[in-house]
Amino acid sequence: MATNQLNLLSFSGNIRILHMTWMAFFISFVVWFNHAPLMLAIAKTLALSQPEVKTILILNVALTIPARIVIGILVDKFGPKRTYSVLLGLGSIPCFMFATANGFQQLALARFLMGFIGAGFVIGIRMVGEWFPARQVGTAEGIYGGWGNFGSSVAALALPSLALVFGGDDGWRYAIGCTGVLALVYSVIYYFSVSDTPKGSTYFKPKKAGAMEVSSIWDLFFYIIMNIPLYATLSLLTWKLSLSGGANFTSLLSNKAAIFIHAGIWCLFFYNVYKIVHVNEEHLQKPVPEIHRYKFKQVAILDLAYMIAFGSELAVVSMLPLFFYETFHASQNVTMVQAGLLGGSFAFINLVARPMGGWLSDKFGRKLTLSFCMGGMAAGYFFMSMIKPEWPIILAVLLSMASSCFVSAGCGAVYAIVPLIKRRMTGQIAGMVGAYGNVGGVLFLTILSFVAPSVFFLVMHGVALAVLLAVQFIDEPKGHMVEVQEDGTVEMIELN
């Protein structure tokens, strides 16, 4: 599929950058998810309760939402080479903290900090966008996202075996410590192996840091409104970890502490609003020239598309093994091990389907491909809501895999558009879109805690239909986008 356009067996030029960068993403996901396959051993060694285990799992994603925004700003300012290298290096520190923890509080702090490395995905979006032309960027971004994302699956397969090789009650500590060493070593390798742009190309940076530039006063208000769900999700996570919402979690926060954190979150929101206005007030005092404009609706629609695509993927991967077990255990004697293997098929498809979504975008158009994926996703979740114990298990698995194809391809289709909106802000755009993916994961898993799985799938069906409608208002990238070099020279970047 992708090899028709890209010689993936090469290790020179932009293909070398692609391989080096998806490997950086791969390692960041190995580190980010290194705890999941070892939680039983960790819980046994440190005598963790079930609510404490659930708290560790939710803390793993808590910091990733703001981290993707922050990393987006940093990558636009400092470049992907330095940002990815520093992130991998610093990400090894909480990894070592987790491996040496002797109690729940230490585990919780290390896991919370580890969420920052989950933002590494954003960095590679800018790097790949710099190195590949528009006609190939969807395929390249899909390979970067799909192959890098596979790091979580490799962690699930390899780390339990590695822990067994080390042996003893502390085998899991050495296995997790090895992932920290891997990240630290690769941070150095990456720094000395890549450059931010091809030779002779300019790395365009935002005029002001701290927020995205917009092109009109209406887009300014739109941008502010689209930030609200990000902070609302952080408040939701705070509630889950407080005494008020911690029925299924260890209540790390007293209600009084939770109130202070809620207040802090919304103070940060208003500070963010101030930064948005400050970055934009000067150039919005007069109309922005047409050639420098972009429509913020492009970003907003991609936010929503990634919320249902990646957000539903996170949610379904988390619940599908238990869903298969509870649905088919009594009727067809499915064991927990078998249910885990069957549920894992949903994430495995990502390896091929995400590059396919990017390739289809390059080949047949980005708006058409994204619409196709949203429609397929809506249909897939509708039929998954109808799964019953009397269904043949093979039919249920094939249906979930078909749905996963549309979900993963939809992720690829989203990021086939992201680098084609405004080059100098690609990191910030990718960060906001990526953060919405985590928002979707938290939202859908929260809904699942209140409703039956059939209703959960129907909710995602409805959201996918609504996003399908929204996608019809997105503009197909075409013509050129304009960036200005430091000497005032105008550069036209082809979009199709």
Steps between C-alpha positions, in 0.01 A plus 500: 500500500732775624802358316347600165588860583774471765801271487481391862801269459718807448683661789593831344344841453147550629445123541781490757335786688168312489657182641692684771190695602246217511753309711515795744120493522508120536739523796295778663194272488696202636592720797152651535328159511775298669290457816183352348619142428681483834227636727418161650863451607525861622178469699619175658844634595369823652166360626290744300121495525275495194408871541872584523568310176219690323640827635845420358342430160307828488798704623690375197288717269431796729802711407498412130220745414682820609836346401397474135414870497829594666706271277328646192617848602853379575544309174395803295745718694804269539455243223421125514864384523569668833147457637479124435851438634434693821157339549640146468789583732282661766235230457748241624507667844140422610550158338787430743291650783220256422740204481645578845175600675425331832141607553180622337575872547835472323346293220220755459738797476727325250206387288351849498831648380536221243193633321719777357684257272166411341517841331796391287265415214449872430869560431527251216199648322695823449822316410334281235305799366828686447663217304221374272310680221121530512450215253673258742445655840183301581673169436811606693299629798292180497812283513644717776180478706412137428844349548587719797168424668591131483742565787216446748429155351869404503520606865205271577667208321866546597513641853338205685752268332786735588381508863506120503856500363614718791287287732397547863257745656698793358507380140245764404727772640789401273269467198361850551848635575620361166241711317636809676853412389372450145337846498812664643734338246271573205469865603871539426484295179206703371668833570807413295310322218238749377451863404184708524474567125659388173818687411421850374144506641378750758350392832215746543418604856199685645546873549394468864502196728227388739198464272401459136455798274156527340379695199183674622323613816239225453774238481640648823173430683477157332852415619418599859180291498686194367739522797220455754464117460872454568473663842161339570663158449772585751227596747325170429821309576544700821146409605568132432802509729322686781289370786185603312571300186732227620265207547706288261832677563723573795408850613836674471339838557286628781199701392674816621813420297284420198331841526841671494605295197174580318561867572857469374388330179256778417749769597731341244215514249455873550876550479489306172223732378723795589790347302273432201384862497853632558647299211224610263401854604766684299458334160117487529473879537487510123383235250751219442608489132326220311821310419587471872157383614387155607163389635495385861199284418752263336666447839170475688356233269822298520482530881157337494602239245797390708289506815273228359775313310786476748278561804271209416805284421641564849164421656426185300851356544454546876160331522487245215673202672265521800203555265582183304544305823174614657307452175633158393627331818170336594376429148825392331748434785735784404775536762659825619822416312308432178295819547822699545644362176177564310469852638861575404408458133335846509831680565709271278318621186648846562835383359357482147176702508646832616751516211212396271296801615791730415557332163132526405511870592797557268342296221129588505469823698516586868141610559357197315722256692418653838128490416530134395676411827245685716213326319662159537569569867137594563379182329753284684404624845129467416541131416729441800216624723298202375749228605325234709622184684342278234704656219783286358815628670681520166233738367538731800878505462485566125253782563729659760799470265301659214401785731863538606601541133280809471607633842874470428466621141306798636797587724726486195259714296491768773877536509519499121338846524668644812837590335319676214325773703778739611860380490646718775230385745487131408623396844234702681225377268617140539514550877145628525363228271692235694373634832144462373577132439573460872190704583297247302660207684417647842149601391404163349646298790309722744178435305575126506514510881133606504342299215493151348750419220223499238409859593871592509539387137181685399632822658817475291286421193308824558816705554653357181188599303514854641869529411427362151264795454764742631762363259284614208591858600875444484688645201711270284863622519595634157717762337774633730551620854722801552780544752738796532872452559698719741626719214142567385510256208165334437508121459212311335454144632302270271193330653401254228 
